[in-house]
């Protein structure tokens, strides 16, 4: 016999709730599609229209999984609302009161969930629409009351349902709790025999970190206490250049110890067939018996994966599927679900993905990383490369109406520093501290070599970055962001430090030797005691038994990336960037987005190229017809090559510049 309120005649409640839920889902999908229609239309195509491209490409499984999860959430929403209504309200109402009350309940719950998502994801689609509610105290009180009312309503339903059907509800609750708890209980696995033998090797990258924003380097604020603590135990190199101030080419140079012209990674999304992936030090560590693992919270433009020698990757996905899912994935229920570790499997393209700026939760990437580390074997040494992108554009804003401690920090000579960028550095520091705690608890720091670095800086054309007026305008490229300049210090000067935790410690302190990110791989191989020659390193071991102090007049090379006009702006319009660049890219058979073959030479041609020796730089602008310039980087002054001061080592610089880029046809005019 059916229980009161649950007869077949009352199944209309489920159909009404289902209609409401699916209409809500459809409205959100239409909204995010309209909001991102131009971006979607610019996704590289393999067919005449973007829908055909997405449905006929490797993006289809990603989209199908997302839509299946989204539909499942809305079906669950409908069932829960119908069940709660039948249990609590239906027996107490009559006639027309019933459908009106059910619609009121659905509206109440929809508003409550939307406000919750707004609070947690204020820059999401629903957040931008509803955030105004939280700007006034009265709005916040009303929202809090609405959320409390909804919570009490469902608590009452759970209690009543438990009394009526105790066993069924208990089993359902236990199953729900088991699903929700997946991943939360993943604790670190302690390494056995960690005090002796091969050391664990840990590389920690902080994206976009300018060294001058560290307290130890004179900044008037303390943004990164965890990083500063690690640096106090490290040998810190103070004159370090990124070989190319973009994440993908810089990271490949770290892994291979090679300049971009030799590694083949000359820009973001260059085809992997052109990249010397076999030279990655991860292969060398794997051959020495290490477990090799990699994690980066934004791989959309830095496609580092297993072919670089990593046995385990813990990053979000990349390729056309990740891009498409990210563009339509901003819905209330999936955003709330992404707070749970189970989303690592249900929403793999969204969970902890920095490329989805409005939806990014730093703690989600940290949990993804910790769950991955918990599954690594404890009886083998570990080579781990982790890169945190919280400080990358788009920068992190404060939470709705609140001004956080970052906004109130005294900035002194950095009075014009970007507060949202500073906030990103602070978030990345919390992630670094959390990673170090996990590694410490697992015994991975009892005998470890740790490298701490940034891939490039970040340029805001701050007052103390400006060059004095002179008769020659040194081409700086874009002065906001990174990647557009081979000469501007905020972009090309980076952090590099090494620590030896356990074992024979390194003498901490500062080292002014001229260094580059290409020195990381040979230095780590030396400190870890790897036997045998490296795979064609361009860099040198800075520390360890194989170290040789680099000469003070060492030649170092920096090139910019190809930069369209749309990126040479203070405010980046993603749609405009895609309008200018979409034609240059294609979808590979495996779903990754890459530069088309016939556009490769074009992107290689239009870039700056610079060779550094002490304070002198010889460079070419991104205009192939432009004259070579000689720059004194300390005085921030430049001259045409024909009028270079006598103190400049012009001939040595020219010979080195021409020899290094001899494979690029565009340099021939300067090297006859």
N, C-alpha and C positions, 0 to 999 in steps of 0.2 A: 504494500500500500504506500502510495507516494506521500511524502511528508508535506505539511502545510507550507504553501508558497512554492512548491517544487513540482506541481502537476504539469502534465504536457501542455495544458492550456496556457501555462505561464512561460512557455518557451519564447514567446514574443519578446521577453526582456532581453534574451541573448541576441535576437536578431536586431533589435534596436541598438543595443550596445555595440554589436558588430558593425552595423551601418555607420554609427558615429565614429568608431575607431578607424575604420578603413577610410572614411571621408577625411578625417584628421590626417591620416598618413598621406593620402593623395594630395591634400592641400599643402603639406610640408614639402613633398617632393616637387610639386609644381613651383612652389616658392623658391626652393634652392636651385631648381633648374633655371627659372627666369633670372635669378640673381647671378648665376654663373653661365648663362647661355653663351656669352661671347667667349669665355674661357673654354667651355666644352667644344665650341665650334672650331677652336684653334688647336685642339688636340691633334697631333700628327695623324694623318689619315692613310689607310690602305685601300679605302673605297671612296666613292664620290661624296658621301655624306658621313657625318660623324657618328650617327646612330648605326649605320651599316658597319663602320669601322669597329665600333665598340662590340657589336653583337657577333662579328665575324673574327674577332681578334682574341689573343690570350687574355684580354680583359674580361671576357664573359664569365669565367669561373669566379673571379673576384666580385663582379657585380651580382652574380647569382647568389653567392654566399651572403653578401650584405642584404640583398632584398629578401632572402629567406629568413634571415635573423630579424630584419625589420618587420616583416609580415608576422612572424611568430610572436614578437613582442606585442604587436597590436591585437592579435588574436587573444593573447593572454590578458591584455588590458580589458578586452570586451568580456571575457569569461569572468574575470575577477569582479568587474563592476556589476555584471548581471547576477552573479552569485551573492554578492554582498547585498544588493537591492532585494532579492528574493528572501534573504534571511532576515533583514532588519526592517525594511520599510513596506514591502508588498503586503504582508498580513495586516498592516495597520491602516491601509489606504483602500479607497474604493473608487470605482468608475474612472472618470477623467483625471483624478488626482494621480493615478499610478503612472501613466506615461509622462505627465508633466514633472513628477518627482524624479523619475529616472533620468529625464533630460537634464534636470537641475543638478542631479548627482554627477552625471557625466561632465557637465560644464565645470562644476566645482573641482573635480579631480583633474581634468585637463588643465585648468588654470593653475592648480597647485603644482603639478608636474612641470608645467612651463615656467613657473616662477622659480622652482628649484633649479631647473636647468639654466635659467637666466643668472641666478646667483653663482652657480658653479662655473658657468661658461659665458661670461658677460659679453664676449666678442662674437659669440655664435649668432646664427641667423635670428633665432628667437630672442637671444640676449639683446641684440641691437634694437629689437622692436619693443621689448618689455622692460629694459633696464631703467627707463624713466620712473618706474614704480618705486625703485629703491633710492632715488635721489633725495626724497623728502622723508623726514621721520614718520609722518602720518602714513605714507605709502609703505614703509617698512613694517609698521605695526599692523596694517591691514594684511599685508602678505604673510606675516608671521601668524596672525590669527587664522588665516585661511589654511595655512599648512598644518597648524595645530588641530583645527577642526577635521581636516581630512585624515590626519594620523589617528585621532581618537575614533573616528568613524570606522576605520579599518581594524583598529585594535578591538573595538566592540564586536565586529564581525568575526574575527579570529576566535575570540573568547566564546561567543555563542556557538559558532560552528564546532569548536572543540568539545563543547558540552554535548552537542547533539550527535556528533560522530567522532568520538575521541580517537579511535584507532586510525581511521582514515586520515584525519587531519594531522595526527602525530607523524604518520609515515610521510605525508606530503611535506610537512615542515622539515622533517629530517632530511628528505631528499633536497629540498630547497637550500637548506643550510650547507649541505655537502657541496652543492654546486657553487654557492657563493664563496665558500671557504677554499675552493681549489686555488692553490698558489699562495694563500696567506701563510700556510704552515711550512712552506719550503724553507728550511733552515740551511745554513752553510754546512758543507761537508768538510770536516777537518782533514787537512793534508797529513798523511802518515809520513814519518821520517823527514819532517820539514826543516829540521835544524842543520842538516848536512846534505851533501850532494849538490846536484845542479840547482841553482837558484830559480825561483819563479821570476818571470820577467813581465813587468806590468807597464804598459804605455797608457798614459792618461792625456787625452787631448781636450783642450777647452777652446771651442770655436770662437774666432773673432776677438780673442783676448789681447788687448793692448797692454804691453808691460808697464806703461806709464800710469795705468789705473790701479796699480798695486801700491799698497802703503809703503812697502820696503823700497820702492822706487820713487818715493817722494809724493805720492798722491795724498791729499789731505783727508782722505776717508779710508775706512777699512771695509771693503766690500767682500773680501774673500779670505776669512780667517783660516779655513781649512787648507786652502792653497798656500797661504803664507806660512802656516805651520810646517807643511811639507817642504817648502823652499828653505826654511831655516835649517833643515837637515840635509840640504842638497848642495852640490856644486852647480852654481847658476852661471850660465854664460850670458854676458851682457851685450854682446854685439852679434846678434843672430839674424839672418835674413831668410825669408821664405823664398824658395826658388820660383814660385808662382803663387800670388796671393789669392788663390781659390781653393776650396776644400779638396776637391778631387785630385787635381794635379799635385797639390802640396802633400796630401796623404800618400799618394803613390810614391812621391819622392822620399817620404819618411820610410816607407816599406822597402823600397828598392835601393835606397842610397844613391839614386841617379838623378841627374838633372832632367827636367821634362823633355828636352829634345832627345835624350837617350832612352828614357822610360816609355816614351810614346804617348804619355798622358799630357797632351798640350791644352786641354780645356775640359770643362764639364761635358759629360755625355759623349766623349770621343769613343768610337767603337772599341770594344774590348780586344778585338783582334789586333789592334795597333799597339796595345799596351803590353809591356814586358812583364806580364804577371808572374812568370816563372822566377823572376829575380827577387820577388818579395821575400823578405827575411822570414816570413811565416813558414815558407817551405823549408828553409834551413833549420828552423827550430823544430819543426815536425820531424825532419830526418834525424835530429838529435834526440828524439824520444819525448818531445814535449807534446802536451795537448795544446792546440792552438785555437783561440776563440776571438771573435771580433764583435763589437757592438757599437752602433752609432744611431742616434735617434732621428737622423734625417739622411736617407740614402737616395732620395729622389734624383739628386744631381751628382751624387758620389756613390756610384754603383759598386761598392766593395763587397765581394761575396766569396764563396768557397774557392773559386779558381785562383785566388791570391794566396792559397795555402792554409786557409782556415778550416778546421774540421767542424767547428760550430760557429754559427752566426746568430746573433740575438737582436738583430735590427728589424724595424718594420720593413715591409716589402717595398719594392720599387718597380717601375715600369708603367705601362699604360693602364693596367688594372688598378694600381694604387692611385694614380692620378685621377682616374674616372670615379673611383669610389670616394676619394677625398672630396671631389667636387659636389657629389650628391649626398654625402654621408652625414650632413649636419642636420640631424633630426632630434627631437627631444628625447625619445626613449632610447635611441642608440647612444646619445651623449651620456645619459645617466647610466646606461649599462657599461659604458667604457670606464667607469670608475672601478669596476670589479675586475679582479685578475683573470676571471674566466674569459674576459674579452680578448685576451691574448690569442685565444683560439677562435672565438666567435667573430671578432672584429680585428683580424690581424693587420689590416692596412690602416686602422685608425688608432689602435692602442699604443700610446706612448710615441706617437709620430709627430716630430717637431715640424715637419713640412705642413701640417694642418694647424697653422698658428692659432686660430681661435679655439680649437678643440684640444690643444696640447695640454697634458697634465704631466709635469716633471716627475711626480712620484710614480706614474704609470710606467715610464721608461725605466726608472730605478727598480721597480718590481719585476719588469720583464728581464732586466739584467740579472737580478738576484735569483730568479727562478732558473735562468739559464746556467748560472754559476753553480747552483745546487746540484745540477745534474752532471757535472764534470767529474771524471775519476779523481780520487784523492791520492792515488798511489803514483801519479806521474807529475813532473813539474809542469807548470802552466806558462804559456806565452799568451798574454791577454792584451788586446788593444781596445780601449774604450774611448769614444769621442762624444763629448756633450755639446749640443748646439743651442742651448737655451739663450745665449747672448747673440745669436744670429738674427738678422732681420727676418720677419717682422718682429720688432722688439716687444717685450712684455710690458703691458700697461699696469697701472695700479688697479686694485679691485674696486670697480664701480665708484662709489662716492668717497671711498677711503683714501687718505694720503698715508702711505706707509713710511717706515723709517728711512727708506732710501731718499724720498723726496725732501726730508728734513736734514739730510747730511750736509755739513759745511763743505764747500767745494773749492774755496780759495782760488788758486791760479787756474783751476779747471771749472770755473764758474759756469761756463757754457757747455759743460759735459752733458750728454744726453741721459736724462734720468731713466728712461725706459731701457736703454742699453745697460746702464749700471745695474738696474734691477735684474736683467738677464744674467749678468756676471754673478750676482749674489745667488740666484737660483742655481746656476751651474756649480757654484761653490758648495751649496748644500748637497748636490748630487755627488760631487767629489768626496765630501766627508762621509756620506752614506756608503759609497763604494769602499772607501778605506776601512770603515768599520766592519763591513762584511768580510773583506779580505783578512783583516786582523783576527776576527773571530774564527775564521776557518784555518788559521795558521799560515796563510799565504804570504804574510809579511814577516814571518820569522826568519826567512832566508830569501831575500828578494832584491832585485834590481828594479828601480822605478824610474821611469822617464816621464817628466811633466812638460808639456809643450802646448803652444798654440799654432794653428795652421797658417793664420794670417791675422792682421790687426783689423781695425775698423776706423774709417776716416769720416770725420764730421766737419772738417775744415775749422777746427777749434782755433781760438786766437793764438795759442802757442804753437800751432802747426803751420801757420801762414808763413810764406816765403816773402822776404822783403822785395820791393820793386827793384827791377834791374833792367838792363837793356835787352836781355833775352828772357822770354817767358819760358821757364822750364815746363815741359808738358807733364802735368800731373794726372791727366785722365780725370776720371770721376773723383770728386772730393767728398762724396758721401758713399760710404760702403767700402767695398774691397774688390780687387780683381782688375781694376782699370788702370793701375799705375805700377810701373817698375821702379819708381824713384821716391814716392812719398812715404816717409817713415811711418806714419800711422797705419799704412797698409802692409808694408813689407817687413817691418821689424817685429820679431816674435819672441815669445818666451821659450827657453830651453833649459832644462835642469835635470840632473841625474842624482839619485840617492841610492845608497847601498844599506838596506835594512837587514841586520843580522850579518854574519860573516865579517869580512874585513871592511870596515866603514870607509867611505870616501871622506876626504877632508872637506867639510862644508865651507862655503864662501863664494865669492864672486870671481869670475874668470873672464878677462877681457879679450881672449883669443878670438880672432875672426872665425865665426862658425856659420853653419847653414843647416837646414833641416835634412840635407843629404848626409849629414854626419851621424844621424841617429842610428841607422842600421849597423854600420861598422862599430859604433861605440857600444851598442848593446851586445853585439856578438863578442866583442872583446871582454866586456864586464861579465858575461855569462860563461866565458871560457870555451866558446865553440871552437872546435878544431877545424883546420883546413881553411883554404882561401875563400873569400867572399865571392859572390857572383858578379864581378865587374863593378865594384863600388866606384862612384865618382867622389864620394865623401871620404872622410878620414876618421879613424877612431880618436876621439878626444880624450878618452880615459881608458884605464885598464891596461893589461900587459901589452896590448898591441898599439897603444897610444903613441902618437908622434905629434908633438906640439906643432900646430899649423903655423907656417911662417907669417910674420906680421904683414907681408906684402902679398898674401894669398889672393888669387883671383876667385871671385864669387859671381855667380850669374843669376839674374832675375829677369823674368819676362812677365808681362801682363797677359791677360786673356783678351780674346776678342770681345769688344763691348759695343753694343748698338747704342744709338742715340737715346733710346727709351730708358736705358739704365744710367745715363749721365744726367740724372735728375735728383733733386733732393727728396722728392716723394715719388716712389715707384708705383706706376700704374701697370699692374700685371697684364691687363688686356692689351695695352699698348706694346708691352714687351713681346707678347705672343704675336701681335700683328706684324711686328718687324722680324721676328725670328722663326715663326712656326714653319715656314717653308724650308728651313734649313734642316729639319729633323724628320725622321721616319721611325716606324715601328718595326723592330727586328722580329724574326720568327719566334724568339723566346719571350716577346712582349716588352722588352726594354726599349726605351726611347733613346735614339742615338743620332749623331750628326750624319747627314747624308754624305756619301763619298765625294760628290762633286762640290760640296761646300767646305770640305776640309782645308783645301789650299787657301780658300778665301779667309777662313778664320785664322789660319796660321800667318797669313800675310799681314793682316791688320792688327798689330799688337806692338807694344813697346818692348825693347830689348836693351838690357843694361848689364855692363860688367863693372864690378866694384873692385878697387884695390886701395886699401887704407881709406882715406877720405875722398878719393877721386872716383868718379863714375864717368864712363863713356856710354852714351845711350842714343837710341833712335826712337823717335816718336812713333805713334801708330799710323802715321802717314808715310808710306814707303818712299815718297819723293822728298821727304823732309831731310834737312841737313843733320848730320851727327852733332851731338852736343857734348861738351865736357862740363861736368858738374862737380863743384866742391860741396859735398853733402853736409859738412859741418857749418860752413858759412851760408849754405842754402843760396848758392849763386851759380849761374851757368853762363857758358860762352859757346859760340859756334866753334866747331873744331878748328877752323882756319884762324881763329883769334884766341886760341887757348893760351892761358898763362904758361910761362916757361917752366914753372914748378910742376906742372901736370905731366905724368908719364905717358904722354900721348901715344907714342909708338907701341909701347908694350900693351896699352889698353886696346889699341886698334887691332893688333895682331891677335890678342886673346879673343876679342869680340868677333872678328872674322872667322877664326878657327872654330869657335864654339857653334856659331850658327851657319856654318858653311853649307849645311844641308838645306837651308831655306833659300830659295831662289831670290827672294826679295833683297837679300843682303849683298848680292853681287855688285850692285852699283857703288857700294861703299868700300869694296874690298879689292878693287883692281890693282 
